[in-house]
Amino acid sequence: MKIIYKGGEAEITEKKSRFIASVRSVTSEEEALDFIASTKKRYWDARHNCSAYVIGERQQLQRCSDDGEPQGTAGRPMLEVLLGADVHNAVVVVTRYFGGVLLGTGGLVRAYSKSVQEGLKNSTILDKKEGISLTIGTDYTGIGKIQYILGQRGCPILDSEYTDAVQLCTLIPKEEIAKVKEAVTEATAGRAAFPSEMPVSYAMLEGEAILL
């Protein structure tokens, strides 16, 4: 699922009104409400601090607030942008400093939607996956074959230890674990061992694996 790895901010201006979007990652409704409260405190002098958040693997918890704007012109459009981007465990607050010119219902919907879109553009969004941190032990004759197998499958090596034997710690997609172990066992004629494996959540960022 897609998550906010690093939140971002963005500002747009529509008919002299300033709209400031603040995006953050959260893991619970309490965290979302705390962020909304802190943003309202930060922008205490603004006319509106509208908000929306989605939480859960199935985005099952969804909430939004117009914070004084006409009903359905702010919170719901903001929530729709989050859902359309398919992000999970995310909260966004859009702060509005009124510029003296009324935008109308359609103008408000467009402004709040665009603010969230720009906020997401300035955030780092990663595709969170389930994997296995697998330790592989082998002798020196098997290391080249194992590295080849891992490289062919795009499995990054997280750590390595070279003593009288070799131990590699690699990251494997959950659905690939059986195939990788089978390939390593076959390539090393059964000499490789798998002393430990641990479920992990991870994502790839600029070719590097990040444990989440």
MIZATI-521371 format. One line per field, with one value per residue: x, y, z of N, C-alpha, C in turn; residue number from 0; residue in three letters. Coordinates in nm, 3 decimals. Last residue first. Layout:
MIZATI-521371
nxx: (X	...);
nyy: (Y	...);
nzz: (Z	...);
caxx: (X	...);
cayy: (Y	...);
cazz: (Z	...);
cxx: (X	...);
cyy: (Y	...);
czz: (Z	...);
num: (NUM	...);
residu: (ala	...);
END
This chain:
MIZATI-521371
nxx: (1.051	1.358	1.432	1.668	1.727	1.630	1.479	1.340	1.108	1.010	0.871	0.831	0.916	0.974	1.281	1.490	1.802	1.969	1.980	2.259	2.398	2.432	2.273	2.396	2.361	2.135	1.937	1.924	1.846	1.592	1.457	1.462	1.307	1.059	0.981	0.970	0.795	0.609	0.764	1.075	1.362	1.680	1.950	2.257	2.496	2.796	3.048	3.330	3.519	3.376	3.191	2.868	2.636	2.311	2.127	2.100	1.785	1.679	1.641	1.690	1.957	2.071	2.029	2.186	2.439	2.483	2.495	2.727	2.921	2.911	3.003	3.260	3.257	2.943	2.669	2.352	2.131	1.844	1.593	1.316	1.049	0.772	0.525	0.557	0.457	0.570	0.577	0.613	0.700	0.540	0.464	0.234	0.067	0.025	-0.111	-0.347	-0.438	-0.494	-0.692	-0.903	-0.939	-1.006	-1.237	-1.413	-1.421	-1.542	-1.795	-1.897	-1.703	-1.512	-1.497	-1.222	-1.061	-0.889	-0.830	-0.626	-0.668	-0.499	-0.561	-0.407	-0.414	-0.278	-0.265	-0.296	-0.249	-0.346	-0.471	-0.546	-0.814	-0.800	-0.708	-0.923	-1.133	-1.059	-1.106	-1.384	-1.457	-1.358	-1.487	-1.755	-1.936	-2.073	-1.856	-1.624	-1.597	-1.456	-1.500	-1.331	-1.332	-1.219	-1.209	-1.086	-1.009	-0.808	-0.714	-0.526	-0.566	-0.704	-0.714	-0.844	-0.863	-0.965	-0.916	-0.913	-0.982	-0.859	-0.574	-0.440	-0.317	-0.143	-0.075	-0.320	-0.376	-0.169	-0.243	-0.482	-0.385	-0.224	-0.417	-0.564	-0.368	-0.324	-0.582	-0.596	-0.264	-0.043	0.043	0.225	0.096	0.081	-0.076	-0.136	-0.282	-0.401	-0.508	-0.696	-0.676	-0.765	-0.565	-0.249	-0.090	0.169	0.257	0.457	0.485	0.630	0.760	0.598	0.278	0.215	0.034	0.084);
nyy: (-0.045	-0.030	0.030	-0.019	0.195	0.313	0.525	0.313	0.062	-0.070	-0.311	-0.510	-0.854	-1.164	-1.334	-1.614	-1.786	-1.974	-2.158	-2.268	-2.448	-2.697	-2.789	-2.699	-2.439	-2.434	-2.536	-2.332	-2.116	-2.202	-2.224	-1.961	-1.846	-1.970	-1.882	-1.597	-1.446	-1.320	-1.129	-1.033	-1.019	-0.915	-1.078	-1.125	-1.384	-1.515	-1.754	-1.869	-1.758	-1.460	-1.194	-1.084	-0.827	-0.688	-0.668	-0.694	-0.705	-0.878	-0.917	-1.156	-1.136	-1.107	-1.362	-1.515	-1.403	-1.465	-1.744	-1.776	-1.669	-1.843	-2.102	-2.109	-2.031	-2.148	-1.975	-1.863	-1.601	-1.459	-1.243	-1.078	-1.062	-0.828	-0.618	-0.266	0.058	0.284	0.629	0.968	1.266	1.570	1.737	1.619	1.666	1.941	1.941	1.815	2.000	2.217	2.115	2.100	2.369	2.474	2.334	2.407	2.686	2.704	2.596	2.793	3.100	3.275	3.619	3.793	3.813	3.609	3.407	3.148	2.816	2.508	2.179	1.888	1.538	1.218	0.865	0.584	0.561	0.666	0.692	0.920	0.912	0.963	1.229	1.343	1.306	1.479	1.722	1.712	1.711	1.967	2.160	2.160	2.045	2.346	2.627	2.622	2.526	2.278	2.048	1.740	1.379	1.038	0.693	0.380	0.203	0.150	-0.095	-0.039	0.294	0.615	0.943	1.276	1.632	1.975	2.333	2.600	2.943	3.189	3.206	3.231	2.991	2.792	2.640	2.541	2.383	2.200	2.072	1.950	1.775	1.614	1.497	1.355	1.167	1.030	0.916	0.742	0.637	0.693	0.927	1.172	1.483	1.798	2.099	2.370	2.677	2.930	3.263	3.461	3.591	3.392	3.162	3.023	2.759	2.568	2.271	2.017	1.668	1.379	1.084	0.869	0.777	0.480	0.234	-0.119);
nzz: (0.720	0.556	0.227	-0.028	-0.306	-0.537	-0.436	-0.217	-0.142	0.179	0.413	0.700	0.765	0.930	0.912	0.952	0.988	0.862	0.616	0.418	0.140	0.029	-0.179	-0.409	-0.466	-0.624	-0.450	-0.258	-0.417	-0.504	-0.259	-0.173	-0.379	-0.347	-0.091	-0.122	-0.267	-0.114	0.021	-0.123	0.082	0.162	0.339	0.474	0.463	0.570	0.509	0.704	0.850	0.749	0.660	0.633	0.538	0.468	0.265	-0.072	-0.250	-0.524	-0.796	-0.911	-0.980	-0.722	-0.616	-0.793	-0.746	-0.480	-0.506	-0.658	-0.484	-0.259	-0.263	-0.179	0.085	0.225	0.391	0.506	0.500	0.638	0.526	0.586	0.369	0.331	0.201	0.121	0.028	-0.178	-0.072	-0.128	0.000	-0.113	-0.311	-0.402	-0.184	-0.219	-0.461	-0.378	-0.188	-0.361	-0.528	-0.341	-0.275	-0.529	-0.607	-0.400	-0.440	-0.691	-0.644	-0.457	-0.435	-0.349	-0.261	-0.146	0.078	0.132	0.414	0.435	0.519	0.524	0.523	0.627	0.607	0.679	0.626	0.579	0.223	-0.106	-0.356	-0.473	-0.408	-0.136	-0.143	-0.282	-0.104	0.103	-0.027	-0.067	0.216	0.311	0.111	0.055	0.230	0.354	0.353	0.635	0.894	0.855	0.717	0.760	0.763	0.768	0.767	0.797	0.596	0.417	0.460	0.651	0.791	0.734	0.618	0.666	0.646	0.713	0.733	0.890	0.816	0.870	1.094	1.330	1.386	1.277	1.501	1.579	1.359	1.391	1.625	1.541	1.345	1.505	1.671	1.482	1.405	1.643	1.674	1.462	1.360	1.216	0.955	0.773	0.638	0.479	0.441	0.227	0.226	0.032	0.035	-0.188	-0.433	-0.613	-0.470	-0.437	-0.249	-0.109	0.070	0.224	0.324	0.488	0.384	0.333	0.320	0.123	-0.049	0.000);
caxx: (0.950	1.272	1.408	1.560	1.768	1.706	1.598	1.355	1.228	0.981	0.978	0.767	0.941	0.884	1.194	1.407	1.693	1.959	1.897	2.168	2.353	2.530	2.228	2.389	2.473	2.261	1.975	1.955	1.974	1.698	1.473	1.528	1.446	1.132	0.998	1.063	0.907	0.559	0.703	0.928	1.291	1.539	1.887	2.119	2.434	2.655	2.985	3.220	3.558	3.472	3.287	2.974	2.717	2.431	2.123	2.173	1.902	1.674	1.630	1.555	1.859	2.076	1.967	2.041	2.379	2.476	2.388	2.600	2.897	2.872	2.863	3.234	3.301	3.089	2.728	2.489	2.179	1.988	1.645	1.459	1.119	0.884	0.559	0.538	0.493	0.483	0.640	0.517	0.761	0.564	0.582	0.348	0.113	0.089	0.023	-0.267	-0.397	-0.399	-0.560	-0.853	-0.900	-0.891	-1.116	-1.382	-1.368	-1.407	-1.702	-1.886	-1.817	-1.475	-1.566	-1.302	-1.162	-0.835	-0.928	-0.628	-0.707	-0.524	-0.546	-0.479	-0.382	-0.365	-0.223	-0.235	-0.301	-0.254	-0.458	-0.401	-0.776	-0.846	-0.630	-0.789	-1.137	-1.058	-0.971	-1.293	-1.485	-1.315	-1.346	-1.668	-1.899	-2.069	-1.984	-1.653	-1.662	-1.410	-1.503	-1.396	-1.299	-1.285	-1.206	-1.120	-1.141	-0.856	-0.823	-0.482	-0.594	-0.621	-0.749	-0.746	-0.909	-0.882	-0.995	-0.814	-1.023	-1.005	-0.636	-0.504	-0.429	-0.209	0.030	-0.247	-0.467	-0.170	-0.117	-0.484	-0.483	-0.163	-0.310	-0.629	-0.427	-0.214	-0.530	-0.681	-0.387	-0.075	-0.007	0.194	0.178	0.057	0.025	-0.159	-0.157	-0.433	-0.395	-0.696	-0.618	-0.839	-0.682	-0.330	-0.143	0.082	0.244	0.368	0.523	0.523	0.800	0.726	0.357	0.219	0.109	0.000);
cayy: (0.044	-0.107	0.096	-0.076	0.145	0.190	0.552	0.456	0.098	0.003	-0.234	-0.421	-0.710	-1.080	-1.251	-1.534	-1.703	-1.972	-2.039	-2.281	-2.323	-2.653	-2.811	-2.843	-2.471	-2.382	-2.611	-2.471	-2.113	-2.174	-2.342	-2.065	-1.805	-1.986	-2.026	-1.659	-1.506	-1.423	-1.240	-1.020	-1.092	-0.880	-1.022	-1.092	-1.269	-1.498	-1.627	-1.891	-1.883	-1.518	-1.288	-1.114	-0.945	-0.699	-0.570	-0.749	-0.634	-0.885	-0.782	-1.136	-1.163	-0.998	-1.245	-1.541	-1.399	-1.324	-1.682	-1.826	-1.609	-1.703	-2.078	-2.157	-1.934	-2.143	-2.059	-1.902	-1.717	-1.480	-1.381	-1.058	-1.146	-0.911	-0.716	-0.407	-0.032	0.166	0.500	0.859	1.143	1.465	1.777	1.628	1.528	1.891	2.001	1.757	1.866	2.232	2.146	1.980	2.273	2.525	2.327	2.265	2.629	2.757	2.529	2.651	3.019	3.184	3.490	3.764	3.917	3.725	3.468	3.289	2.922	2.634	2.293	2.007	1.664	1.329	1.001	0.639	0.510	0.669	0.560	0.892	0.899	0.832	1.126	1.347	1.239	1.334	1.688	1.713	1.597	1.839	2.153	2.235	1.970	2.200	2.567	2.645	2.654	2.382	2.173	1.855	1.508	1.152	0.813	0.496	0.187	0.289	-0.086	-0.109	0.152	0.528	0.804	1.171	1.500	1.856	2.216	2.490	2.803	3.180	3.176	3.353	3.033	2.893	2.707	2.628	2.494	2.287	2.149	2.049	1.878	1.695	1.577	1.465	1.258	1.105	1.008	0.861	0.624	0.551	0.895	1.029	1.404	1.653	2.031	2.228	2.610	2.794	3.171	3.372	3.657	3.518	3.170	3.143	2.815	2.685	2.346	2.132	1.789	1.474	1.216	0.846	0.899	0.555	0.359	0.000);
cazz: (0.779	0.645	0.355	0.053	-0.176	-0.549	-0.518	-0.240	-0.216	0.055	0.350	0.602	0.774	0.851	0.993	0.863	1.041	1.008	0.638	0.531	0.202	0.129	-0.042	-0.382	-0.377	-0.679	-0.570	-0.218	-0.347	-0.602	-0.345	-0.092	-0.359	-0.473	-0.117	-0.029	-0.339	-0.205	0.094	-0.119	-0.023	0.173	0.220	0.512	0.397	0.601	0.471	0.610	0.785	0.844	0.603	0.729	0.507	0.552	0.372	0.041	-0.199	-0.377	-0.740	-0.856	-1.085	-0.818	-0.552	-0.778	-0.880	-0.520	-0.428	-0.710	-0.615	-0.247	-0.300	-0.315	-0.016	0.217	0.287	0.537	0.426	0.654	0.527	0.605	0.465	0.287	0.303	0.087	0.138	-0.187	-0.101	-0.116	-0.051	-0.014	-0.233	-0.493	-0.211	-0.097	-0.456	-0.486	-0.144	-0.250	-0.585	-0.409	-0.171	-0.454	-0.690	-0.425	-0.316	-0.672	-0.736	-0.425	-0.479	-0.458	-0.250	-0.265	0.056	0.063	0.324	0.473	0.427	0.593	0.432	0.672	0.543	0.718	0.592	0.700	0.349	0.008	-0.295	-0.477	-0.549	-0.181	-0.074	-0.341	-0.234	0.125	0.019	-0.183	0.128	0.367	0.152	-0.036	0.111	0.361	0.316	0.493	0.873	0.947	0.639	0.823	0.702	0.832	0.684	0.879	0.657	0.428	0.362	0.530	0.781	0.816	0.589	0.689	0.601	0.728	0.694	0.886	0.818	0.872	0.964	1.278	1.470	1.193	1.423	1.671	1.392	1.273	1.624	1.650	1.308	1.399	1.731	1.555	1.307	1.582	1.775	1.460	1.437	1.232	1.089	0.794	0.730	0.470	0.523	0.255	0.264	0.076	0.043	-0.072	-0.316	-0.592	-0.557	-0.418	-0.373	-0.097	-0.055	0.230	0.253	0.459	0.432	0.401	0.321	0.249	-0.057	0.000);
cxx: (0.896	1.178	1.314	1.553	1.648	1.755	1.690	1.487	1.228	1.114	0.926	0.877	0.852	0.915	1.103	1.303	1.617	1.847	1.871	2.093	2.256	2.489	2.322	2.358	2.476	2.381	2.111	2.004	2.017	1.836	1.587	1.552	1.522	1.279	1.082	1.088	0.996	0.671	0.663	0.866	1.141	1.465	1.739	2.056	2.294	2.605	2.839	3.157	3.449	3.526	3.384	3.062	2.829	2.508	2.250	2.182	1.968	1.799	1.619	1.537	1.717	1.973	1.963	1.970	2.228	2.412	2.371	2.482	2.762	2.839	2.824	3.091	3.274	3.127	2.880	2.543	2.325	2.028	1.796	1.521	1.267	0.941	0.670	0.574	0.459	0.530	0.536	0.584	0.666	0.636	0.613	0.477	0.233	0.143	0.098	-0.125	-0.310	-0.347	-0.455	-0.712	-0.845	-0.845	-0.992	-1.251	-1.327	-1.342	-1.559	-1.784	-1.791	-1.595	-1.535	-1.365	-1.252	-0.938	-0.874	-0.715	-0.702	-0.560	-0.592	-0.453	-0.469	-0.320	-0.326	-0.178	-0.229	-0.326	-0.354	-0.369	-0.628	-0.806	-0.669	-0.700	-1.001	-1.057	-0.958	-1.149	-1.398	-1.337	-1.306	-1.520	-1.803	-2.035	-1.972	-1.790	-1.687	-1.467	-1.459	-1.387	-1.379	-1.245	-1.284	-1.100	-1.183	-0.992	-0.882	-0.588	-0.551	-0.664	-0.651	-0.805	-0.801	-0.948	-0.905	-0.892	-0.900	-1.050	-0.788	-0.571	-0.506	-0.335	-0.028	-0.140	-0.399	-0.262	-0.111	-0.358	-0.484	-0.257	-0.246	-0.525	-0.489	-0.268	-0.416	-0.633	-0.469	-0.204	-0.039	0.146	0.134	0.151	-0.010	-0.042	-0.189	-0.301	-0.442	-0.577	-0.627	-0.805	-0.760	-0.443	-0.225	0.038	0.149	0.365	0.422	0.575	0.692	0.778	0.485	0.300	0.100	0.087);
cyy: (-0.011	-0.011	0.009	-0.004	0.093	0.131	0.431	0.480	0.249	0.033	-0.158	-0.334	-0.637	-0.932	-1.166	-1.461	-1.635	-1.885	-2.027	-2.148	-2.352	-2.523	-2.763	-2.872	-2.619	-2.419	-2.566	-2.552	-2.254	-2.174	-2.321	-2.190	-1.912	-1.951	-2.049	-1.808	-1.593	-1.496	-1.355	-1.146	-1.064	-0.939	-0.997	-1.021	-1.250	-1.370	-1.628	-1.754	-1.931	-1.645	-1.333	-1.224	-0.960	-0.824	-0.570	-0.641	-0.707	-0.817	-0.779	-0.999	-1.134	-1.013	-1.126	-1.420	-1.417	-1.310	-1.535	-1.760	-1.651	-1.638	-1.933	-2.125	-1.980	-2.051	-2.059	-1.995	-1.743	-1.610	-1.383	-1.196	-1.106	-0.995	-0.807	-0.495	-0.175	0.065	0.390	0.729	1.028	1.348	1.679	1.660	1.528	1.751	1.955	1.810	1.799	2.097	2.158	2.002	2.144	2.426	2.369	2.253	2.483	2.701	2.575	2.579	2.873	3.107	3.404	3.626	3.894	3.833	3.598	3.362	3.058	2.742	2.419	2.116	1.774	1.454	1.101	0.778	0.579	0.620	0.557	0.757	0.868	0.808	0.986	1.241	1.239	1.257	1.537	1.678	1.598	1.722	2.012	2.219	2.040	2.135	2.416	2.584	2.692	2.520	2.292	1.977	1.619	1.280	0.924	0.623	0.304	0.293	0.055	-0.105	0.091	0.383	0.715	1.034	1.399	1.732	2.092	2.362	2.712	3.035	3.166	3.330	3.151	2.944	2.820	2.707	2.593	2.406	2.243	2.136	1.989	1.807	1.668	1.556	1.379	1.206	1.092	0.963	0.752	0.529	0.746	1.010	1.258	1.580	1.882	2.170	2.466	2.721	3.036	3.279	3.574	3.581	3.296	3.144	2.939	2.730	2.463	2.201	1.900	1.600	1.315	0.977	0.870	0.683	0.434	0.124);
czz: (0.910	0.717	0.436	0.187	-0.100	-0.418	-0.520	-0.311	-0.243	-0.012	0.228	0.543	0.674	0.873	0.904	0.947	0.928	1.065	0.789	0.548	0.315	0.200	0.066	-0.236	-0.340	-0.595	-0.622	-0.337	-0.307	-0.538	-0.445	-0.175	-0.279	-0.456	-0.243	-0.061	-0.251	-0.279	0.002	-0.059	-0.012	0.054	0.245	0.393	0.455	0.534	0.517	0.581	0.690	0.780	0.712	0.671	0.609	0.509	0.455	0.148	-0.083	-0.320	-0.589	-0.793	-1.038	-0.929	-0.648	-0.719	-0.871	-0.657	-0.467	-0.638	-0.673	-0.381	-0.305	-0.359	-0.159	0.100	0.298	0.431	0.465	0.585	0.542	0.627	0.468	0.400	0.249	0.206	0.101	-0.082	-0.106	-0.159	-0.022	-0.081	-0.120	-0.417	-0.304	-0.114	-0.331	-0.483	-0.251	-0.204	-0.475	-0.462	-0.233	-0.349	-0.609	-0.504	-0.335	-0.547	-0.717	-0.513	-0.450	-0.513	-0.372	-0.249	-0.063	0.030	0.264	0.370	0.496	0.492	0.506	0.569	0.603	0.644	0.640	0.676	0.464	0.133	-0.183	-0.415	-0.566	-0.327	-0.123	-0.275	-0.302	-0.006	0.040	-0.145	0.003	0.273	0.195	-0.004	0.017	0.227	0.305	0.461	0.728	0.912	0.723	0.732	0.771	0.758	0.755	0.795	0.745	0.498	0.360	0.421	0.649	0.797	0.664	0.657	0.633	0.670	0.692	0.860	0.821	0.885	0.979	1.142	1.412	1.264	1.338	1.597	1.486	1.295	1.504	1.649	1.413	1.356	1.626	1.621	1.376	1.482	1.719	1.562	1.425	1.309	1.095	0.937	0.731	0.566	0.528	0.334	0.303	0.101	0.098	-0.079	-0.187	-0.457	-0.520	-0.520	-0.338	-0.236	-0.032	0.094	0.272	0.391	0.390	0.460	0.400	0.230	0.075	0.000);
num: (211	210	209	208	207	206	205	204	203	202	201	200	199	198	197	196	195	194	193	192	191	190	189	188	187	186	185	184	183	182	181	180	179	178	177	176	175	174	173	172	171	170	169	168	167	166	165	164	163	162	161	160	159	158	157	156	155	154	153	152	151	150	149	148	147	146	145	144	143	142	141	140	139	138	137	136	135	134	133	132	131	130	129	128	127	126	125	124	123	122	121	120	119	118	117	116	115	114	113	112	111	110	109	108	107	106	105	104	103	102	101	100	99	98	97	96	95	94	93	92	91	90	89	88	87	86	85	84	83	82	81	80	79	78	77	76	75	74	73	72	71	70	69	68	67	66	65	64	63	62	61	60	59	58	57	56	55	54	53	52	51	50	49	48	47	46	45	44	43	42	41	40	39	38	37	36	35	34	33	32	31	30	29	28	27	26	25	24	23	22	21	20	19	18	17	16	15	14	13	12	11	10	9	8	7	6	5	4	3	2	1	0);
residu: (leu	leu	ile	ala	glu	gly	glu	leu	met	ala	tyr	ser	val	pro	met	glu	ser	pro	phe	ala	ala	arg	gly	ala	thr	ala	glu	thr	val	ala	glu	lys	val	lys	ala	ile	glu	glu	lys	pro	ile	leu	thr	cys	leu	gln	val	ala	asp	thr	tyr	glu	ser	asp	leu	ile	pro	cys	gly	arg	gln	gly	leu	ile	tyr	gln	ile	lys	gly	ile	gly	thr	tyr	asp	thr	gly	ile	thr	leu	ser	ile	gly	glu	lys	lys	asp	leu	ile	thr	ser	asn	lys	leu	gly	glu	gln	val	ser	lys	ser	tyr	ala	arg	val	leu	gly	gly	thr	gly	leu	leu	val	gly	gly	phe	tyr	arg	thr	val	val	val	val	ala	asn	his	val	asp	ala	gly	leu	leu	val	glu	leu	met	pro	arg	gly	ala	thr	gly	gln	pro	glu	gly	asp	asp	ser	cys	arg	gln	leu	gln	gln	arg	glu	gly	ile	val	tyr	ala	ser	cys	asn	his	arg	ala	asp	trp	tyr	arg	lys	lys	thr	ser	ala	ile	phe	asp	leu	ala	glu	glu	glu	ser	thr	val	ser	arg	val	ser	ala	ile	phe	arg	ser	lys	lys	glu	thr	ile	glu	ala	glu	gly	gly	lys	tyr	ile	ile	lys	met);
END
